Amino acid sequence: MSTEKLEFPGPSGQKLSGRLDRPDQPPRAYALFAHCFTCGKDIVAANRIAQGLAAHGIAVLRFDFTGIGASEGDFSETNFSSNSLDLIAAADFLRCKYRAPTLMIGHSLGGAAVLASASSIPEIRAVVTIAAPSDPAHVTGQFGAHLSQIDALGEALVDVAGRVFKIKRQFIADAQEHCLTDSIAQLRRALLVMHAPGDTTVGIENANAIFKAAKHPKSFVSLGNADHLVTRKEDALYIANVIAAWSERYLRSV
């Protein structure tokens, strides 16, 4: 396996920073991986899952959303809609430079972004969500008492998992405008919903809502006692192995 650092243009012209994890042999498919809220492409779960899939012959592009990590842009000006556009730009890049992605994987809020954007990438055949919320507005629950400050002043500095980010009112408004139910119902792609029953960050009821809204073919896999950020190596490798086996029938003729 190999990992290649790369850059590609985002929807507004900023450079987005990514890593392409590839098997030693020609890939049987290409996949896009969307990281969790404020996490970045190098979070341990993204790294391990991507490398696990590469071991199964699937090349994976994981990248920092605009304003995150090594990608250009101002995070405070981004939102759920811009994340979805970043994913479409990443698919365009793969299509031009390598091969169009046929598999999309999203972790936490990245899973919601994948559900929202998959229908805009015609080559996508299979979609996977990992600990994803059924409503993008779910993420605003992490802002706690800052919500009133954002509403009153237009912005606030919010501590998210030990890092401080400027959150503006436009982020809240954009998240509240999205209803994923219709997007999920009209997905027309195979869907795998992966979630831990004891997830205390994004509750299992979100997986139930996603699964209920989706049409077949759809599958659900419990992640047992995995934590929300999938910090244990064995959980990440399990996820990669299940995705590789589940997606084979949908990517077989690619």
C-alpha positions as CSV (number, residue, x, y, z in Angstrom):
1,M,0.0,0.0,0.0
2,S,1.1,3.6,-0.5
3,T,-0.2,7.0,0.6
4,E,0.1,10.0,-1.7
5,K,-0.2,13.6,-0.5
6,L,-2.1,15.7,-3.0
7,E,-4.0,19.0,-3.5
8,F,-7.0,19.8,-5.6
9,P,-9.2,22.9,-6.1
10,G,-12.3,23.3,-4.0
11,P,-15.6,24.6,-5.2
12,S,-14.5,28.3,-4.5
13,G,-11.0,27.9,-5.8
14,Q,-9.2,27.2,-2.5
15,K,-6.8,24.3,-2.4
16,L,-8.0,21.3,-0.5
17,S,-5.4,19.0,1.0
18,G,-5.9,15.2,0.7
19,R,-4.3,11.8,1.0
20,L,-4.9,9.0,-1.5
21,D,-4.4,5.6,0.1
22,R,-3.8,3.0,-2.7
23,P,-3.2,-0.7,-2.9
24,D,-0.1,-2.0,-4.5
25,Q,-2.1,-3.4,-7.4
26,P,-4.4,-1.4,-9.6
27,P,-7.4,-0.5,-7.5
28,R,-10.7,-2.3,-8.0
29,A,-12.5,0.8,-7.1
30,Y,-12.0,4.4,-5.8
31,A,-13.8,5.7,-2.7
32,L,-14.3,9.1,-1.0
33,F,-14.0,9.4,2.8
34,A,-15.7,12.4,4.6
35,H,-14.3,13.1,8.0
36,C,-16.2,14.0,11.2
37,F,-17.0,17.6,12.3
38,T,-13.7,19.6,12.6
39,C,-11.7,16.3,12.6
40,G,-9.6,16.4,9.4
41,K,-8.3,13.7,7.1
42,D,-5.6,12.6,9.5
43,I,-7.8,11.6,12.4
44,V,-6.9,8.1,13.4
45,A,-10.3,6.6,12.3
46,A,-10.0,8.0,8.8
47,N,-6.4,6.9,8.5
48,R,-7.0,3.3,9.7
49,I,-10.2,2.8,7.7
50,A,-8.7,4.1,4.5
51,Q,-5.6,1.9,4.9
52,G,-7.8,-1.1,5.7
53,L,-9.8,-0.6,2.5
54,A,-6.6,-0.2,0.5
55,A,-5.6,-3.6,1.8
56,H,-8.8,-4.9,0.2
57,G,-8.0,-3.3,-3.2
58,I,-10.0,-0.1,-2.8
59,A,-8.2,3.3,-3.2
60,V,-9.5,6.0,-0.8
61,L,-9.3,9.7,-1.0
62,R,-9.6,11.4,2.4
63,F,-9.2,15.2,2.5
64,D,-9.6,18.2,4.8
65,F,-12.8,20.1,4.2
66,T,-12.4,23.8,3.5
67,G,-10.9,25.6,6.5
68,I,-9.8,22.4,8.2
69,G,-6.3,21.0,8.6
70,A,-4.0,21.8,5.7
71,S,-6.8,22.9,3.4
72,E,-7.2,26.6,2.5
73,G,-10.2,28.7,3.5
74,D,-11.8,30.2,6.6
75,F,-13.6,27.6,8.6
76,S,-16.0,30.2,10.0
77,E,-17.3,30.8,6.5
78,T,-18.0,27.1,5.9
79,N,-21.1,25.1,6.6
80,F,-22.9,21.8,5.8
81,S,-23.6,23.0,2.3
82,S,-20.0,23.8,1.6
83,N,-18.9,20.4,2.9
84,S,-21.2,18.7,0.4
85,L,-19.8,20.9,-2.4
86,D,-16.2,20.0,-1.3
87,L,-17.2,16.3,-1.7
88,I,-18.4,16.9,-5.2
89,A,-15.2,18.7,-6.0
90,A,-13.2,15.8,-4.7
91,A,-15.2,13.4,-6.9
92,D,-14.5,15.7,-9.9
93,F,-10.8,15.6,-9.1
94,L,-10.7,11.8,-8.9
95,R,-12.7,11.5,-12.1
96,C,-10.2,13.7,-14.0
97,K,-6.9,12.4,-12.5
98,Y,-7.6,8.8,-11.6
99,R,-11.1,7.2,-11.8
100,A,-14.5,8.4,-10.6
101,P,-15.4,7.2,-7.1
102,T,-18.0,4.5,-6.9
103,L,-18.1,4.3,-3.1
104,M,-18.6,7.1,-0.5
105,I,-18.0,6.8,3.2
106,G,-18.8,9.4,5.8
107,H,-18.0,9.5,9.5
108,S,-20.4,11.4,11.9
109,L,-21.4,14.8,10.2
110,G,-19.3,13.6,7.2
111,G,-21.9,10.8,6.9
112,A,-24.7,13.3,6.7
113,A,-22.7,15.2,4.0
114,V,-22.3,12.0,2.1
115,L,-26.0,11.3,2.2
116,A,-26.7,14.9,0.9
117,S,-24.1,14.8,-1.9
118,A,-24.1,11.3,-3.3
119,S,-26.9,11.9,-5.8
120,S,-24.8,14.6,-7.4
121,I,-22.0,12.2,-8.2
122,P,-23.5,9.9,-10.9
123,E,-20.9,7.1,-10.6
124,I,-21.5,6.5,-6.9
125,R,-23.0,3.0,-6.4
126,A,-22.7,2.5,-2.7
127,V,-22.8,4.7,0.4
128,V,-21.7,4.1,3.9
129,T,-22.4,6.1,7.1
130,I,-20.5,5.6,10.3
131,A,-22.0,7.1,13.5
132,A,-23.9,9.7,11.4
133,P,-26.6,12.1,12.5
134,S,-29.9,11.9,10.6
135,D,-30.2,15.7,10.8
136,P,-27.2,18.1,10.2
137,A,-28.6,20.4,12.9
138,H,-27.6,17.7,15.4
139,V,-24.1,19.1,15.5
140,T,-25.3,22.3,17.0
141,G,-25.9,20.4,20.3
142,Q,-22.1,20.5,20.8
143,F,-22.3,24.3,21.0
144,G,-24.2,24.3,24.3
145,A,-24.5,27.7,26.0
146,H,-22.7,29.4,23.0
147,L,-25.9,29.0,21.0
148,S,-27.5,32.0,22.6
149,Q,-24.3,34.1,22.1
150,I,-24.2,33.1,18.4
151,D,-27.8,34.1,18.1
152,A,-27.3,37.4,19.8
153,L,-23.9,38.5,18.5
154,G,-23.7,36.5,15.2
155,E,-20.7,34.4,16.2
156,A,-18.9,32.8,19.1
157,L,-15.6,30.9,19.9
158,V,-16.6,27.3,20.6
159,D,-14.5,24.6,22.1
160,V,-15.0,21.4,20.0
161,A,-13.1,18.4,21.3
162,G,-10.3,20.5,22.8
163,R,-9.9,22.9,19.9
164,V,-11.5,26.4,19.5
165,F,-13.4,27.3,16.4
166,K,-15.3,30.4,15.4
167,I,-18.9,29.5,14.7
168,K,-21.1,32.0,13.0
169,R,-24.9,32.3,12.8
170,Q,-24.8,31.3,9.1
171,F,-23.5,27.8,10.1
172,I,-26.5,27.3,12.4
173,A,-29.0,28.6,9.8
174,D,-27.5,26.4,7.0
175,A,-27.6,23.2,9.2
176,Q,-31.2,23.9,10.1
177,E,-32.3,24.3,6.5
178,H,-31.3,20.8,5.5
179,C,-33.7,17.9,5.9
180,L,-32.0,14.7,4.9
181,T,-35.1,12.5,4.8
182,D,-35.9,13.3,1.2
183,S,-32.2,12.9,0.1
184,I,-32.1,9.5,1.8
185,A,-35.3,8.3,0.3
186,Q,-34.2,9.4,-3.2
187,L,-30.6,8.1,-2.8
188,R,-31.0,5.2,-5.3
189,R,-27.7,3.7,-4.1
190,A,-27.0,0.8,-1.9
191,L,-26.7,2.1,1.7
192,L,-24.8,0.6,4.7
193,V,-25.6,2.2,8.1
194,M,-23.0,1.5,10.8
195,H,-23.5,2.7,14.3
196,A,-22.7,1.8,17.9
197,P,-25.8,1.3,20.1
198,G,-24.0,3.1,23.0
199,D,-22.8,6.1,21.1
200,T,-23.2,9.0,23.5
201,T,-22.4,11.7,20.9
202,V,-24.8,10.7,18.1
203,G,-27.5,8.4,19.5
204,I,-28.5,5.2,17.9
205,E,-31.9,6.8,17.1
206,N,-30.2,8.6,14.3
207,A,-29.2,5.4,12.6
208,N,-32.8,4.2,13.0
209,A,-34.1,7.3,11.3
210,I,-31.6,7.0,8.4
211,F,-32.3,3.3,7.9
212,K,-36.1,3.9,8.0
213,A,-36.0,6.7,5.4
214,A,-33.8,4.7,3.0
215,K,-35.1,2.3,0.4
216,H,-33.6,-1.0,-0.4
217,P,-30.9,-2.2,-0.9
218,K,-30.0,-1.1,2.6
219,S,-28.1,-2.8,5.5
220,F,-27.4,-2.1,9.1
221,V,-24.3,-3.2,11.1
222,S,-23.9,-2.6,14.8
223,L,-20.5,-1.4,15.9
224,G,-20.8,-2.9,19.3
225,N,-19.0,-0.9,22.0
226,A,-17.1,1.3,19.6
227,D,-16.8,5.0,20.7
228,H,-18.0,7.8,18.5
229,L,-14.6,8.7,17.1
230,V,-13.6,5.0,16.5
231,T,-10.4,5.4,18.4
232,R,-9.7,1.7,18.8
233,K,-7.7,0.1,16.0
234,E,-9.8,-3.1,16.1
235,D,-13.0,-1.2,15.6
236,A,-11.6,0.7,12.6
237,L,-10.3,-2.5,11.0
238,Y,-13.6,-4.2,11.6
239,I,-15.3,-1.3,9.8
240,A,-12.9,-1.5,6.9
241,N,-13.4,-5.3,6.6
242,V,-17.2,-5.1,6.7
243,I,-17.3,-2.2,4.1
244,A,-15.0,-4.2,1.7
245,A,-17.1,-7.3,1.9
246,W,-20.5,-5.5,1.8
247,S,-19.6,-3.3,-1.1
248,E,-18.1,-6.0,-3.3
249,R,-21.4,-7.0,-4.9
250,Y,-22.2,-3.3,-5.8
251,L,-18.7,-2.5,-7.1
252,R,-18.1,-5.9,-8.8
253,S,-18.7,-4.7,-12.4
254,V,-16.8,-1.4,-12.0
